[in-house]
Amino acid sequence: MNRLKVTLLNKEFKNPLLPASGPTVGSLHSLKFFNENQVGGIVTKTIRIEGAEVHKPCIVEKNKIIHNTELWSELPLKKWVDDILPNLKKELKKPLIVCAGYTSDDFKISIPQLKEYADFFEVSTHYGKDGLKELVSTITSLTDVPVFVKLSPHIQDYLSFIAIAIENGAKGIVAMNSLGPGAVIDLNKKSVTIGVNEGQSWISGPAIKPVALQRVMSIRAHYPDLPIIACGGVSSAEDVLEFILAGADLVQMLSSALIKGRQLYDQIIKDLPRIMDQYDIESIEALRKTSLSLTPQGLGGFPVIDHEQCILCSKCVNICPEIAMMKDGHILNDQDRCIRCGLCESSCPTQAIKGVL
Ligand SMILES: Cc1cc2nc3c(=O)[nH]c(=O)nc-3n(C[C@H](O)[C@H](O)[C@H](O)COP(=O)(O)O)c2cc1C
């Protein structure tokens, strides 16, 4: 039995990890890399009729956050349909998600040319609800290939946004795109490091994972059967499992590979069975059927310190917001001060504190 396999809308993925749309999937040689490595499926850079003119430089990493000002593919539709996609198709070993952008007029030209290559379409939406009906109905009227609508995190009313997407034929959701706008500053140059439209850039990587996780969890709670592809901040096998438990069917990753390198995809896939054993998870399919409790299961008591495990590092003493942890030969908790918040237990390096979480 393949413990990692996922079947979604009749397509089989040998594991749930895919690349996310971006610079690592924007050319034939990069797509071939993902065809040969272990990822379960492939996703393309967003394709439009004309190639994007991107202001350079456009990608930087600072403090484990990726900032970017990229647009869609710098290569035009013609290059994709004359060269990249036919050549990839000759040797394709796994499902292919084709990302198309951005307007109804684009779709009328691009979708008829792209649809023979796509197992799924993914459509980025940077707009509010206003243009959505026309956008989604245009693309779904042009193809039978399932269309996934990719959410931008700035759309606050995402549940009604999704309702409109589904009413107009979308078959699934990708949650989510980069967060922002943000900014990244270079103190030496006294300027933003990258940025467009008054210095704005877009943020991704592990820092945005909690936002993506909440979106996936909330969408799953409201749409029990809707196919969901999670995206945002994944960097480990544990992250993949958290997203599946939150309700995702498949999981995409980009920025952590920009931070740590492309070998991270295969590393995560290799790690998955071991981490699944650790958490008693039989298979990804079984985890997809497991419901996540949205009520914390913590004990809410006072911290209990295991003095055998404690290495007297004083971390809990230094971080306690109420100065309720003290070191006097060993670590003591002052229950008159302690607010049972859980911070000490969550950050103890040797798991010597129990009783709160
Ligand atoms: C440099 C860069 C380029 C991106 N280009 C695209 C794109 O062309 N189309 C798209 O839908 N998302 C694009 N994204 C967003 C990613 O696909 C993804 O949604 C986001 O980065 C969050 O995932 P991550 O934290 O794993 O990177 C881009 C992100 C980055 C960092």
Ligand as a Chemical Component Dictionary entry (heavy atoms), coordinates in Angstrom:
data_LIG
# 
_chem_comp.id                   LIG 
_chem_comp.type                 NON-POLYMER 
_chem_comp.pdbx_formal_charge   0 
_chem_comp.three_letter_code    LIG 
# 
loop_
_chem_comp_atom.comp_id 
_chem_comp_atom.atom_id 
_chem_comp_atom.alt_atom_id 
_chem_comp_atom.type_symbol 
_chem_comp_atom.charge 
_chem_comp_atom.model_Cartn_x 
_chem_comp_atom.model_Cartn_y 
_chem_comp_atom.model_Cartn_z 
_chem_comp_atom.pdbx_ordinal 
LIG C1  C1  C 0 8.829  34.764 -6.388  1  
LIG C2  C2  C 0 7.410  34.340 -6.361  2  
LIG C3  C3  C 0 6.659  34.286 -7.544  3  
LIG C4  C4  C 0 5.322  33.878 -7.511  4  
LIG N1  N1  N 0 4.625  33.810 -8.691  5  
LIG C5  C5  C 0 3.347  33.364 -8.680  6  
LIG C6  C6  C 0 2.608  33.212 -9.884  7  
LIG O1  O1  O 0 3.099  33.444 -10.992 8  
LIG N2  N2  N 0 1.323  32.801 -9.796  9  
LIG C7  C7  C 0 0.739  32.500 -8.602  10 
LIG O2  O2  O 0 -0.441 32.108 -8.582  11 
LIG N3  N3  N 0 1.416  32.601 -7.438  12 
LIG C8  C8  C 0 2.698  33.023 -7.456  13 
LIG N4  N4  N 0 3.399  33.120 -6.276  14 
LIG C9  C9  C 0 2.736  32.742 -5.001  15 
LIG C10 C10 C 0 3.061  31.301 -4.624  16 
LIG O3  O3  O 0 2.585  30.379 -5.592  17 
LIG C11 C11 C 0 2.472  30.913 -3.255  18 
LIG O4  O4  O 0 1.076  31.058 -3.332  19 
LIG C12 C12 C 0 2.994  31.780 -2.116  20 
LIG O5  O5  O 0 4.359  32.089 -2.282  21 
LIG C13 C13 C 0 2.792  31.098 -0.756  22 
LIG O6  O6  O 0 3.439  29.840 -0.695  23 
LIG P1  P1  P 0 4.933  29.649 -0.076  24 
LIG O7  O7  O 0 4.949  30.294 1.274   25 
LIG O8  O8  O 0 5.159  28.160 -0.040  26 
LIG O9  O9  O 0 5.848  30.309 -1.038  27 
LIG C14 C14 C 0 4.724  33.532 -6.282  28 
LIG C15 C15 C 0 5.472  33.604 -5.095  29 
LIG C16 C16 C 0 6.794  33.982 -5.126  30 
LIG C17 C17 C 0 7.594  33.989 -3.850  31 
# 
loop_
_chem_comp_bond.comp_id 
_chem_comp_bond.atom_id_1 
_chem_comp_bond.atom_id_2 
_chem_comp_bond.value_order 
_chem_comp_bond.pdbx_ordinal 
LIG C1  C2  SING 1  
LIG C2  C3  SING 2  
LIG C2  C16 DOUB 3  
LIG C3  C4  DOUB 4  
LIG C4  N1  SING 5  
LIG C4  C14 SING 6  
LIG N1  C5  DOUB 7  
LIG C5  C6  SING 8  
LIG C5  C8  SING 9  
LIG C6  O1  DOUB 10 
LIG C6  N2  SING 11 
LIG N2  C7  SING 12 
LIG C7  O2  DOUB 13 
LIG C7  N3  SING 14 
LIG N3  C8  DOUB 15 
LIG C8  N4  SING 16 
LIG N4  C9  SING 17 
LIG N4  C14 SING 18 
LIG C9  C10 SING 19 
LIG C10 O3  SING 20 
LIG C10 C11 SING 21 
LIG C11 O4  SING 22 
LIG C11 C12 SING 23 
LIG C12 O5  SING 24 
LIG C12 C13 SING 25 
LIG C13 O6  SING 26 
LIG O6  P1  SING 27 
LIG P1  O7  DOUB 28 
LIG P1  O8  SING 29 
LIG P1  O9  SING 30 
LIG C14 C15 DOUB 31 
LIG C15 C16 SING 32 
LIG C16 C17 SING 33 
# 
